[in-house]
Amino acid sequence: MACNLKHVTSAANQCKENPAGVGSFMMIVPLDSDHIEAVGYHDGKNEYVFTLPTGETGLKGWRVDFKGQTGQVTAEDNGPGKAWTVTGTGRVENNINDMSYVARILSNMDGKYLCFFPTGNPDEWLVVGNGYGDSEFTVAADTGAARGDDHGLTFTVTCTYQVYPDMKWNGKITKEEDSGSSAFADDTTDMIEIED
């Protein structure tokens, strides 16, 4: 990247609205050759550049719906020349069971995925993750105390190395087909015998 600064002017917004927040869902795209063949970033603007598998025109991933106005993407500077740590969060109140399943899978994927949060502009996404698989997914569970309390699973996905504080991608992401429930039937091979 050349060290050429550029002007940052408010006129570049072209008189469009600029609300805060992200949508009420994210898309998870695995870092494997079935979904993304190569990951790079644009030197002239804060965007990822992806090489898609042959014949694909957009990304495919898994959707995670979370409660409105609980989603957020933040960035912290790692110091001069050390890029940014980017974090995405949200709270799943509906379908806690499936979110528990997804949390376990992501926790065991060793960061080999990207998380996409819609910005509100058509086909524009904020991205948490990088091509090195440096993402970490954590979940905190809370039942709430009173019936009206917020409750559910609050997820946090963190990537400690992203070259822009506001990393985006423009394009379509469609829902991947689930593998089918029969493949995930109860497994007794991990059972522990309890002895008196």
Secondary structure, DSSP 8 states (H G I E B T S, - for coil): ---------GGGGTT-----S--SEEEEEESSTTT-SEEEE-SSSSBEEEE--TT-SSEEEEEEE--TT--EEEEEE-STTS-EEEEEEEEE-S-HHHHHHHHHHHHTTTT-EEEEEE-SSTTEEEEE--TT--EEEEEEEE--SSTTS--EEEEEEEEEEESSSS-EEES-EEE-----GGGG----TT------
